Amino acid sequence: MPQTAPEARRFSVHARHLDRHHARIVAEPSFEAAALAYAEDFHPLIDGDDQISLIVRDLDDGHERCFRLDVWSGETEPCS
């Protein structure tokens, strides 16, 4: 039986060092995918480690997470 793709959810994403009015709405299946899509589409400023901290908020339930994203590998980890 073929697998179906996870349903996309709407997220608000902005770089941690920017105000929320710089947020963009993206539709992705997960918090991590939303962070990566934001970085790919909007090219936020990165720090000296080629990483950026992104705040991702689920627009349906308001749950929010922070991720450090490596812009070269696309790997994410929770903010410290």
MDTraj code that builds the backbone (N, CA, C; nanometers):
import mdtraj as md
import numpy as np

residues = "MET PRO GLN THR ALA PRO GLU ALA ARG ARG PHE SER VAL HIS ALA ARG HIS LEU ASP ARG HIS HIS ALA ARG ILE VAL ALA GLU PRO SER PHE GLU ALA ALA ALA LEU ALA TYR ALA GLU ASP PHE HIS PRO LEU ILE ASP GLY ASP ASP GLN ILE SER LEU ILE VAL ARG ASP LEU ASP ASP GLY HIS GLU ARG CYS PHE ARG LEU ASP VAL TRP SER GLY GLU THR GLU PRO CYS SER".split()
xyz = np.array([
    [0.0842, -0.1167, 0.0000],
    [0.0000, 0.0000, 0.0000],
    [0.0898, 0.1245, 0.0000],
    [0.0653, 0.2198, -0.0889],
    [0.1497, 0.3399, -0.0960],
    [0.1301, 0.4282, 0.0271],
    [0.2394, 0.4898, 0.0703],
    [0.2323, 0.5806, 0.1840],
    [0.1937, 0.7196, 0.1353],
    [0.1125, 0.7867, 0.2134],
    [0.0750, 0.9232, 0.1778],
    [0.1652, 1.0201, 0.2536],
    [0.1873, 1.1340, 0.1945],
    [0.2705, 1.2362, 0.2577],
    [0.1971, 1.2934, 0.3783],
    [0.2720, 1.3290, 0.4834],
    [0.2069, 1.3917, 0.5995],
    [0.1377, 1.5207, 0.5582],
    [0.0276, 1.5480, 0.6224],
    [-0.0490, 1.6691, 0.5916],
    [0.0282, 1.7936, 0.6354],
    [0.0299, 1.8928, 0.5492],
    [0.0986, 2.0184, 0.5804],
    [0.0188, 2.0973, 0.6833],
    [0.0911, 2.1600, 0.7742],
    [0.0333, 2.2488, 0.8746],
    [0.0904, 2.3874, 0.8506],
    [0.0210, 2.4880, 0.9013],
    [0.0683, 2.6264, 0.8845],
    [0.1482, 2.6682, 1.0069],
    [0.2663, 2.7222, 0.9804],
    [0.3559, 2.7691, 1.0853],
    [0.3952, 2.9137, 1.0585],
    [0.4166, 2.9870, 1.1655],
    [0.4772, 3.1193, 1.1586],
    [0.6229, 3.1017, 1.2005],
    [0.7163, 3.1523, 1.1191],
    [0.8588, 3.1338, 1.1462],
    [0.9299, 3.2678, 1.1355],
    [1.0175, 3.2946, 1.2313],
    [1.1023, 3.4143, 1.2227],
    [1.2359, 3.3857, 1.2905],
    [1.3360, 3.4587, 1.2475],
    [1.4675, 3.4468, 1.3097],
    [1.4584, 3.5006, 1.4522],
    [1.5249, 3.4320, 1.5437],
    [1.5173, 3.4674, 1.6857],
    [1.5613, 3.6110, 1.7120],
    [1.6566, 3.6602, 1.6367],
    [1.7074, 3.7957, 1.6600],
    [1.6207, 3.9042, 1.5962],
    [1.5152, 3.8657, 1.5251],
    [1.4243, 3.9619, 1.4617],
    [1.2897, 3.9629, 1.5331],
    [1.2186, 4.0731, 1.5244],
    [1.0852, 4.0826, 1.5822],
    [0.9873, 3.9955, 1.5048],
    [0.8745, 3.9646, 1.5705],
    [0.7726, 3.8799, 1.5076],
    [0.7162, 3.9391, 1.3786],
    [0.7216, 4.0699, 1.3610],
    [0.6644, 4.1262, 1.2389],
    [0.7470, 4.0865, 1.1158],
    [0.8635, 4.0248, 1.1354],
    [0.9430, 3.9723, 1.0248],
    [0.9089, 3.8258, 0.9950],
    [0.8104, 3.7719, 1.0637],
    [0.7731, 3.6310, 1.0468],
    [0.7114, 3.6069, 0.9096],
    [0.7252, 3.4845, 0.8642],
    [0.6627, 3.4393, 0.7397],
    [0.5785, 3.3170, 0.7718],
    [0.4714, 3.2987, 0.6979],
    [0.3854, 3.1819, 0.7124],
    [0.4306, 3.0771, 0.6109],
    [0.4554, 2.9551, 0.6589],
    [0.4930, 2.8454, 0.5703],
    [0.4036, 2.7253, 0.6010],
    [0.3776, 2.6439, 0.5008],
    [0.2985, 2.5219, 0.5172],
    [0.3911, 2.4027, 0.4995],
    [0.4121, 2.3279, 0.6073],
    [0.5022, 2.2129, 0.6085],
    [0.4471, 2.1068, 0.7031],
    [0.4952, 1.9835, 0.6942],
    [0.4436, 1.8774, 0.7804],
    [0.4985, 1.8779, 0.9237],
    [0.6075, 1.9512, 0.9518],
    [0.6666, 1.9476, 1.0852],
    [0.7329, 2.0820, 1.1187],
    [0.7613, 2.1001, 1.2471],
    [0.8322, 2.2198, 1.2920],
    [0.9678, 2.2313, 1.2225],
    [1.0407, 2.1194, 1.2161],
    [1.1733, 2.1195, 1.1560],
    [1.1679, 2.1554, 1.0078],
    [1.0717, 2.0989, 0.9363],
    [1.0562, 2.1286, 0.7936],
    [1.0200, 2.2755, 0.7725],
    [0.9408, 2.3318, 0.8633],
    [0.9042, 2.4733, 0.8534],
    [1.0274, 2.5615, 0.8724],
    [1.1135, 2.5267, 0.9678],
    [1.2365, 2.6035, 0.9903],
    [1.3247, 2.6005, 0.8665],
    [1.3411, 2.4838, 0.8074],
    [1.4244, 2.4699, 0.6884],
    [1.3648, 2.5458, 0.5699],
    [1.2339, 2.5372, 0.5499],
    [1.1684, 2.6074, 0.4396],
    [1.1865, 2.7587, 0.4534],
    [1.1732, 2.8098, 0.5751],
    [1.1941, 2.9531, 0.5986],
    [1.3357, 2.9932, 0.5591],
    [1.4335, 2.9175, 0.6060],
    [1.5735, 2.9513, 0.5765],
    [1.6032, 2.9435, 0.4273],
    [1.5462, 2.8460, 0.3594],
    [1.5693, 2.8317, 0.2150],
    [1.5050, 2.9453, 0.1358],
    [1.3855, 2.9852, 0.1760],
    [1.3109, 3.0858, 0.1002],
    [1.3480, 3.2296, 0.1338],
    [1.3844, 3.2575, 0.2594],
    [1.4000, 3.3960, 0.3021],
    [1.5419, 3.4332, 0.3410],
    [1.6335, 3.3397, 0.3434],
    [1.7767, 3.3654, 0.3660],
    [1.8036, 3.4633, 0.4794],
    [1.7633, 3.4278, 0.6023],
    [1.7903, 3.5186, 0.7142],
    [1.9403, 3.5272, 0.7421],
    [1.9800, 3.6318, 0.8106],
    [2.1207, 3.6491, 0.8466],
    [2.1652, 3.5349, 0.9374],
    [2.2875, 3.4873, 0.9150],
    [2.3412, 3.3788, 0.9952],
    [2.4545, 3.4307, 1.0822],
    [2.4894, 3.3526, 1.1850],
    [2.5998, 3.3940, 1.2711],
    [2.7316, 3.3386, 1.2172],
    [2.8387, 3.3569, 1.2884],
    [2.9709, 3.3145, 1.2441],
    [2.9878, 3.1645, 1.2336],
    [2.8949, 3.0867, 1.2907],
    [2.9020, 2.9405, 1.2846],
    [2.8174, 2.8839, 1.1709],
    [2.7712, 2.9689, 1.0803],
    [2.6813, 2.9276, 0.9723],
    [2.5548, 2.8623, 1.0270],
    [2.5070, 2.9144, 1.1389],
    [2.3837, 2.8676, 1.1993],
    [2.2938, 2.9872, 1.2278],
    [2.1660, 2.9577, 1.2412],
    [2.0694, 3.0612, 1.2777],
    [1.9678, 3.0006, 1.3728],
    [1.9208, 3.0814, 1.4663],
    [1.8150, 3.0380, 1.5568],
    [1.6822, 3.0869, 1.5020],
    [1.5876, 2.9947, 1.4914],
    [1.4560, 3.0260, 1.4363],
    [1.3473, 2.9890, 1.5355],
    [1.2479, 3.0761, 1.5486],
    [1.1306, 3.0502, 1.6300],
    [1.0199, 3.0031, 1.5356],
    [0.9644, 2.8859, 1.5640],
    [0.8601, 2.8263, 1.4804],
    [0.7351, 2.8078, 1.5671],
    [0.6223, 2.8660, 1.5234],
    [0.4969, 2.8559, 1.5989],
    [0.3890, 2.7936, 1.5125],
    [0.3250, 2.6890, 1.5646],
    [0.2132, 2.6240, 1.4971],
    [0.0934, 2.7182, 1.5061],
    [0.0373, 2.7570, 1.3936],
    [-0.0731, 2.8533, 1.3941],
    [-0.2046, 2.7936, 1.4415],
    [-0.2167, 2.6604, 1.4417],
    [-0.3408, 2.5991, 1.4877],
    [-0.3483, 2.5904, 1.6398],
    [-0.2389, 2.5480, 1.7043],
    [-0.2453, 2.5287, 1.8492],
    [-0.1577, 2.6253, 1.9291],
    [-0.0782, 2.7098, 1.8606],
    [0.0048, 2.8084, 1.9288],
    [0.1337, 2.7528, 1.9877],
    [0.1568, 2.6219, 1.9757],
    [0.2791, 2.5621, 2.0299],
    [0.3992, 2.6206, 1.9569],
    [0.5040, 2.6529, 2.0324],
    [0.6201, 2.7203, 1.9761],
    [0.7477, 2.6446, 2.0112],
    [0.8394, 2.6395, 1.9166],
    [0.9696, 2.5771, 1.9380],
    [1.0783, 2.6660, 1.8796],
    [1.1984, 2.6527, 1.9353],
    [1.3143, 2.7252, 1.8846],
    [1.4152, 2.6234, 1.8333],
    [1.4714, 2.6496, 1.7155],
    [1.5694, 2.5595, 1.6550],
    [1.6941, 2.6352, 1.6149],
    [1.8095, 2.5703, 1.6288],
    [1.9345, 2.6159, 1.5672],
    [1.9450, 2.5367, 1.4383],
    [1.9578, 2.6057, 1.3283],
    [1.9632, 2.5439, 1.1966],
    [2.1010, 2.5650, 1.1356],
    [2.1664, 2.4562, 1.0962],
    [2.2923, 2.4641, 1.0230],
    [2.2563, 2.4875, 0.8771],
    [2.2956, 2.6029, 0.8223],
    [2.2517, 2.6400, 0.6879],
    [2.3148, 2.5551, 0.5783],
    [2.4251, 2.4885, 0.6061],
    [2.4893, 2.4059, 0.5031],
    [2.4362, 2.2639, 0.5023],
    [2.4123, 2.2055, 0.6191],
    [2.3664, 2.0669, 0.6235],
    [2.2150, 2.0548, 0.6320],
    [2.1490, 2.1602, 0.6795],
    [2.0036, 2.1540, 0.6989],
    [1.9642, 2.0859, 0.8286],
    [2.0619, 2.0474, 0.9102],
    [2.0316, 1.9817, 1.0375],
    [1.9805, 2.0841, 1.1380],
    [1.8840, 2.0391, 1.2180],
    [1.8281, 2.1246, 1.3220],
    [1.8517, 2.0614, 1.4586],
    [1.8593, 2.1474, 1.5589],
    [1.8654, 2.1021, 1.6987],
    [1.7936, 2.2069, 1.7817],
    [1.7395, 2.1668, 1.8963],
    [1.6711, 2.2650, 1.9811],
    [1.7674, 2.3736, 2.0272],
    [1.7163, 2.4952, 2.0433],
    [1.7972, 2.6050, 2.0973],
    [1.8335, 2.5728, 2.2414],
    [1.9477, 2.6227, 2.2844],
    [1.9878, 2.6004, 2.4237],
    [1.9423, 2.7142, 2.5111],
])
top = md.Topology()
chain = top.add_chain()
for i, resn in enumerate(residues, 1):
    res = top.add_residue(resn, chain, resSeq=i)
    for name in ("N", "CA", "C"):
        top.add_atom(name, md.element.get_by_symbol(name[0]), res)
traj = md.Trajectory(xyz[None], top)
